[in-house]
């Protein structure tokens, strides 16, 4: 995505037990541990990924995605948000977005899966 090469993936558990299909929450301690591990391996955070299961939004960022991206854009400018639309338990499509704080919204970025 935008010249970024993803070489490692660190899955994290969704801690949101109230609305796990439409909201995500990650453990900040687990995140810090994984970020430290990645940094030790010479990697940097480039992408957050999550699913939109059976959602009419498909791969379009939700208002919740925008809220999260807006809060993180000062810490990780240029961070990609990869959204995988899942339809009835199967991958349907995916798209990647970058939050543009100046415009207050997402810009779609081209991706290549190899």
C-alpha positions in Angstrom: 0.0 0.0 0.0 1.5 3.3 -1.1 5.0 1.8 -1.4 4.6 0.1 1.9 5.6 -3.6 2.1 3.9 -5.7 4.7 6.2 -8.4 5.9 4.7 -9.5 9.2 1.2 -9.6 10.7 0.5 -9.5 14.4 -3.1 -10.5 15.1 -4.8 -9.2 18.2 -7.8 -10.3 20.1 -10.9 -8.0 20.1 -11.7 -7.2 23.7 -15.0 -5.6 22.9 -17.5 -8.1 24.3 -20.5 -5.8 24.1 -20.5 -5.3 20.3 -17.6 -7.4 18.9 -19.0 -7.6 15.3 -19.1 -3.8 14.9 -16.6 -2.4 17.4 -13.0 -3.4 18.2 -10.9 -2.7 21.2 -7.3 -3.9 21.7 -5.4 -4.5 24.9 -3.0 -1.6 25.2 -0.4 -3.8 27.0 -0.6 -6.5 24.3 -0.2 -3.8 21.7 2.8 -2.3 23.4 4.4 -5.8 23.7 3.8 -6.5 20.0 5.0 -3.1 18.9 8.2 -3.6 21.0 8.7 -7.0 19.5 8.3 -5.6 16.0 10.6 -2.8 16.6 13.2 -5.2 18.0 12.9 -7.1 14.7 13.5 -3.9 12.7 9.8 -3.5 11.7 7.5 -0.5 12.0 3.7 -0.2 12.2 2.3 0.5 8.8 -1.2 -1.0 8.8 -4.1 -1.7 11.1 -6.5 -4.3 9.7 -9.9 -5.4 10.7 -13.1 -6.9 9.2 -16.5 -5.6 8.5 -18.5 -8.8 8.8 -21.8 -8.9 6.8 -21.8 -5.1 6.8 -23.5 -2.9 4.2 -20.4 -0.7 4.4 -18.3 -3.4 2.8 -14.8 -2.0 2.8 -15.8 1.6 3.4 -14.5 3.0 6.8 -17.2 3.5 9.4 -17.7 6.5 11.6 -16.0 4.4 14.3 -13.0 3.7 12.1 -12.7 7.5 11.4 -12.8 8.3 15.1 -10.0 5.8 15.8 -7.9 6.9 12.8 -8.3 10.6 13.7 -7.0 9.9 17.2 -4.0 7.9 16.0 -3.1 10.1 13.0 -0.7 12.3 15.1 1.1 9.2 16.5 1.3 7.3 13.2 0.9 9.7 10.3 0.2 7.8 7.1 -1.0 4.7 8.8 -3.0 2.5 6.5 -6.4 1.0 7.5 -7.0 -2.3 5.7 -10.6 -3.3 5.8 -11.7 -6.8 4.8 -15.4 -7.2 4.0 -16.6 -10.6 5.1 -19.8 -12.0 3.6 -21.4 -15.0 5.3 -18.0 -16.1 6.8 -16.0 -15.8 3.5 -13.7 -13.0 2.4 -15.6 -10.8 0.1 -13.3 -7.9 -0.8 -10.6 -5.7 0.8 -9.6 -2.0 0.6 -6.9 0.1 2.2 -7.4 3.7 3.4 -5.2 6.4 4.9 -6.6 9.1 7.1 -5.9 12.6 6.0 -6.2 14.9 9.0 -6.2 18.1 6.9 -9.3 16.9 5.1 -10.8 15.1 8.1 -11.4 11.9 6.1 -10.0 8.8 4.5 -8.3 8.5 1.1 -8.4 5.2 -0.6 -5.0 3.8 -1.5 -4.1 1.2 -4.1 -3.0 -2.2 -2.8 -1.3 -5.2 -4.4 -1.6 -8.6 -2.9 1.2 -10.9 -3.9 
